[in-house]
Amino acid sequence: MMRASVRRVLGRNGMLVLGLGIVLFMSLAALGAPWLAPYPPDAEHLDHVLEAPSVHFWLGTDRLGRDILSRLLYGGRVSLWVGFVAVGISVSIGTTLGLVSGYFRRWVDETVMRLVDIMLCFPSFFLILAVIAFLEPSLTNIMIVIGLTSWMGVCRLVRAETLSLREREFVAAARLAGTSTPQILLRHILPNA
């Protein structure tokens, strides 16, 4: 009910701007944690255990007396870091394989698409747990494993766009002009995909 009335007031573009504004605000708050957090995230205030929100502790304290706002801001930094690294790995693998698969087709396309199908068969959560069980559990390993198990959607999307773009006139003109395959992929197809 509330969502429908907000959508009616703001419209579709307004909702997009509102969502982007919230994400930008949260990202800036997390990045500015050293300056915005009122206390160090692990500082214990034993005389203020489980305190309700107040002037001194805006979001209250936890069972060890730590400020929840400070911990939230510093935790957001870790979440942003994990998200950016994992998405960076995922997008670079998916984009590379999608470009190669869609442009060269034939056996390259078949091989890459079968690899995508195999990766999609395994639930990524259990794959992440299995890899972490064999490796030492660390933030770096988790970021890498998340990136390595989430590239399939990007690969399919880029492949579909590449299949469409490789038949366009500007790609044919680039081929006729003697442009090398890597240049066609990077300068003509990738920016349009």
Buried (B, 14 or more C-beta within 10 A) or exposed (E): EEEEEEEEEEEEEEBEEEEEEEEEEBBEBBBEBEEEBEBEBEBBBEEBEEBEEEEEBEBBBBEEBBBBBBBBBBBBBEEBEBEEBBBEBBBEBBBBBBBBBBBBBEEBBEEBBEBBEEBEEEEBEEBBEEBBEEEEEEEEBBBBBBBBBBBBEBBBBBBBBBBEBBEEEEBEEBBEEEBEEEEBBEEBBBEEB
